[in-house]
């Protein structure tokens, strides 16, 4: 049927491709946030920091202007806290994908709901992660925003979070289509392995 196809593929096939793409993007996002969370303080302590222009500092002092050559402690705190929250969200997203994978065996729309929820939450989490990272960059004066190694990593991650945000909208469209397909074809039946057992009426299971 024409209604069972997305972009020329069967709905189930398209859902399998989308699930795989979600896994790939999730692992990239988790590894990126994880490396910032784990290595940020090490980079600050061990990597060679960019030079500060003494002439510019003197001019700023003469003009009674503040020159921000280092990030504020609030920006630093938000980077670590934000990446920790984003990693926690990634764990939930990963768990929802494992549940989504069950739908390929049992064909029940209920297994799609956690992943749909994770994607909706992801819209805000990707924006939050981007905001935390860009806030860290903008906490310094223009000439010092990408003066160090860790700031270059953060800039790349900003691009990744925006890409993940755009892909999330793409995923939501396909997941909604897949959920509608399962609901239309299979309804809201509960899989056998989670159905409650009826009352026991005999002694066939008892051992003597």
MOPEKA-V972855 format. One record per residue. N is the residue number from 0. RES is the residue in one small letter. SS is DSSP state (h for helix, s for strand, l for the rest). PSI is psi in degrees with one decimal (999 if undefined). D_FIRST is the distance of its C-alpha to the first C-alpha in Angstrom with 1 decimal. Layout:
N:RES:SS:PSI:D_FIRST
N:RES:SS:PSI:D_FIRST
This chain:
0:x:l:147.7:0.0
1:x:h:-32.1:3.8
2:x:h:-11.8:5.4
3:x:h:14.6:5.4
4:x:s:144.3:7.2
5:x:s:121.4:10.9
6:x:l:37.7:13.1
7:x:l:-3.8:11.2
8:x:s:154.4:11.1
9:x:s:149.3:9.2
10:x:h:-43.9:10.5
11:x:h:-40.3:13.0
12:x:h:-45.2:14.2
13:x:h:-39.4:14.8
14:x:h:-37.3:16.5
15:x:h:-41.0:18.7
16:x:h:-44.3:19.7
17:x:h:-39.4:20.6
18:x:h:-42.6:22.6
19:x:h:-42.6:24.5
20:x:h:-36.7:25.3
21:x:h:-42.5:26.5
22:x:h:-45.5:28.8
23:x:h:-49.1:30.2
24:x:h:-39.6:30.9
25:x:h:-45.4:32.3
26:x:h:-38.1:34.7
27:x:h:-44.2:35.9
28:x:h:-42.2:36.6
29:x:h:-42.6:38.3
30:x:h:-36.0:40.5
31:x:h:-47.0:41.5
32:x:h:-34.7:42.4
33:x:h:-39.8:44.1
34:x:h:-34.4:46.3
35:x:h:-44.8:47.5
36:x:h:-37.6:48.2
37:x:h:-35.4:50.0
38:x:h:-5.6:51.8
39:x:h:-50.8:52.6
40:x:h:-33.4:56.2
41:x:h:-41.6:56.8
42:x:h:-43.9:55.9
43:x:h:-37.6:58.3
44:x:h:-30.8:61.1
45:x:h:-32.3:60.8
46:x:l:146.5:59.2
47:x:l:123.0:61.6
48:x:l:150.0:61.2
49:x:l:151.9:61.3
50:x:l:150.1:64.7
51:x:l:127.7:65.8
52:x:l:110.9:67.6
53:x:h:-35.0:71.0
54:x:h:-42.2:71.7
55:x:h:-38.0:68.7
56:x:h:-41.8:69.7
57:x:h:-41.0:73.2
58:x:h:-40.2:71.9
59:x:h:-39.8:69.8
60:x:h:-37.8:72.8
61:x:h:-39.3:74.9
62:x:l:5.3:72.5
63:x:l:42.3:72.1
64:x:l:140.2:68.4
65:x:l:126.6:66.3
66:x:l:113.1:64.8
67:x:l:98.7:62.1
68:x:l:-9.0:62.3
69:x:l:149.8:60.7
70:x:l:154.8:57.9
71:x:l:158.7:58.8
72:x:h:-26.8:58.7
73:x:h:-42.4:56.1
74:x:h:-40.7:53.7
75:x:h:-41.3:54.4
76:x:h:-40.3:53.8
77:x:h:-32.4:50.5
78:x:h:-50.1:49.2
79:x:h:-44.8:49.9
80:x:h:-43.4:48.7
81:x:h:-42.2:45.6
82:x:h:-32.6:44.6
83:x:h:-44.8:45.3
84:x:h:-39.7:43.0
85:x:h:-37.8:40.3
86:x:h:-38.9:40.6
87:x:h:-42.1:40.4
88:x:h:-40.6:37.1
89:x:h:-34.4:35.8
90:x:h:-41.3:36.6
91:x:h:-41.0:34.5
92:x:h:-42.6:31.6
93:x:h:-43.1:32.0
94:x:h:-39.4:32.1
95:x:h:-30.2:28.9
96:x:h:-35.6:27.1
97:x:h:-38.9:28.4
98:x:h:-41.0:27.0
99:x:h:-35.9:23.6
100:x:h:-27.4:23.7
101:x:h:-25.3:24.0
102:x:h:-21.8:20.5
103:x:h:-14.7:19.3
104:x:h:-41.5:21.3
105:x:h:-12.2:21.2
106:x:l:51.7:17.8
107:x:l:131.6:19.7
108:x:l:-21.5:19.4
109:x:h:-27.2:23.2
110:x:h:-12.8:23.5
111:x:h:-24.3:21.9
112:x:h:-46.7:24.5
113:x:h:-39.1:27.5
114:x:h:-38.7:25.8
115:x:h:-42.1:24.7
116:x:h:-42.9:28.4
117:x:h:-37.6:29.8
118:x:h:-39.0:27.9
119:x:h:-46.1:29.2
120:x:h:-33.6:32.7
121:x:h:-31.9:32.3
122:x:h:-44.7:32.3
123:x:h:-35.3:35.8
124:x:h:-37.6:37.0
125:x:h:-42.1:36.2
126:x:h:-39.6:38.0
127:x:h:-46.4:40.8
128:x:h:-41.0:41.2
129:x:h:-43.1:41.3
130:x:h:-40.6:43.9
131:x:h:-45.0:46.1
132:x:h:-44.5:46.2
133:x:h:-30.7:46.7
134:x:h:-37.2:49.4
135:x:h:-41.1:51.1
136:x:h:-43.8:51.3
137:x:h:-5.2:52.5
138:x:l:-6.4:55.2
139:x:l:162.5:57.3
140:x:l:158.1:58.9
141:x:h:-45.2:57.0
142:x:h:-6.4:58.9
143:x:h:10.8:58.4
144:x:l:-32.6:54.7
145:x:l:48.6:53.7
146:x:l:-17.2:57.1
147:x:l:166.7:56.3
148:x:h:-46.9:54.0
149:x:h:-29.6:52.2
150:x:h:-32.6:51.5
151:x:h:-40.9:49.7
152:x:h:-43.5:47.4
153:x:h:-38.5:46.7
154:x:h:-43.6:45.8
155:x:h:-39.1:43.2
156:x:h:-33.2:41.8
157:x:h:-44.9:41.6
158:x:h:-39.3:39.3
159:x:h:-42.3:37.2
160:x:h:-36.2:36.8
161:x:h:-41.1:35.7
162:x:h:-42.8:33.1
163:x:h:-36.7:31.9
164:x:h:-46.1:31.8
165:x:h:-40.7:29.5
166:x:h:-29.9:27.2
167:x:h:-42.4:27.1
168:x:h:-39.7:25.5
169:x:h:-43.9:22.9
170:x:h:-41.3:22.3
171:x:h:-42.0:22.2
172:x:h:-46.1:19.3
173:x:h:-39.3:17.2
174:x:h:-38.6:18.6
175:x:h:-41.6:17.9
176:x:h:-41.5:14.2
177:x:h:-41.7:14.4
178:x:h:-42.9:16.6
179:x:h:-38.6:14.4
180:x:h:-46.7:11.5
181:x:h:-39.5:14.2
182:x:h:-38.7:15.8
183:x:h:-40.0:12.9
184:x:h:-37.5:12.2
185:x:h:-4.4:15.8
186:x:l:-151.4:18.0
187:x:l:36.8:21.5
188:x:l:144.8:22.7
189:x:l:132.4:25.6
190:x:l:149.9:25.6
191:x:h:-34.7:28.1
192:x:h:-9.7:30.4
193:x:h:3.9:31.2
194:x:l:142.8:31.4
195:x:l:144.5:35.0
196:x:l:148.8:36.9
197:x:l:166.2:38.5
198:x:l:145.9:42.3
199:x:l:135.5:44.3
200:x:l:-3.4:46.1
201:x:l:-170.8:47.9
202:x:l:23.5:49.9
203:x:l:-22.4:47.6
204:x:l:-3.5:47.1
205:x:l:147.6:50.7
206:x:l:142.5:53.0
207:x:l:999:56.5
